[in-house]
Amino acid sequence: MNQTSSAPGFPAQLTLWWPVLLGLLVLYVPTYYDLANGIWNTEEQAHGPIVLIVALYLIWTKRHILLPADGATVEVRPRPVLGWTLLVFGLLLYALGRSQEILLFEVGSQIPVLLGALLITLGVGAARSLWFALFFLLFMVPLPGFLVDAATGPLKQNVSIIAEHLLYFFGYPIGRSGVTLTVGPYQLLVADACSGLHSMFSLTAMGLLYLYLMEHKSWLRNGILIASILPIAFAANVVRVMVLVLVTYHFGDEAGQGFIHDSAGIVLFVVALLFLFALDGLLGLFLGRKPRAEGAR
């Protein structure tokens, strides 16, 4: 049932929300603490804190929906059946993930828990307004091991092949055996971190966030940008491997495995993101620059 009413004062709103906030803190503060002292310290999951901060910021920008001004007219369309179903499912998922140390379930449970709480309290309108913030939390969820194992091998193989062919084309004495590249007297193993899987995951998150904030009205423009994210990330990782090979060949193994090796991933990620922005600007010359928000005025 749809209900339109005036928003209650802040004390009444606080009474509505404090049990929800308390429950979320009890559930997920220990989870975030474990993440901060665990996988968030690795290169593969270093984007986790950024995703959390961005999601919280997106929720903050919609705070007028969660805490409307005193006396403001609000439309409430609660969906208790669907809301409680999602909430109970999320809590069971959390309990299983926490007890069995399955981060995929533990971290992923926050999405149905939050969505269920919104549907129970404020309804469909609030859930629709906060959809991207909830969707963005997916990028906090660690990739399942079977997916990582299945994708890493082929990605490393393809990165190695392309890097070998390009460097050979430019006259470098390079050979390849599997995912091991031999250049001059040096051998370089294309490790799992060089597969580019996690950089693809991170760039997808940042690319979709960029599109959400830009609010382009052209579906073709959005579609081209979304389709370009993974190829850009893959190409950036090929360049990363080539740079490390060239540094090793010209300056020695110590240089190739030192600071440049550690910083190459971050630098190439930034370059890939800038390339995505540049592509968007180029598409804007042909498909229009006016965002949806401006067109609605």
Secondary structure by P-SEA (a helix, b strand, c coil): cbbbbccccaaaaaaacaaaaaaaaaccaaaaaaaaacccccccccaaaaaaaaaaaaaaaaccccccccccbbbbbccaaaaaaaaaaaaaaaaaaaaaccaaaaaaaaaaaaaaaaaacccaaaaaaaaaaaaaccccccccaaaaaacaaaaaaaaaaaaaaaaaaacccccccccbbbcccbbbbbcccccaaaaaaaaaaaaaaaaaaaccccaaaaaaaaaaaaaaaaaaaaaaaaaaaaaaacccccccccccccaaaaaaaaaaaaaaaaaaaaaaacccccccccccc
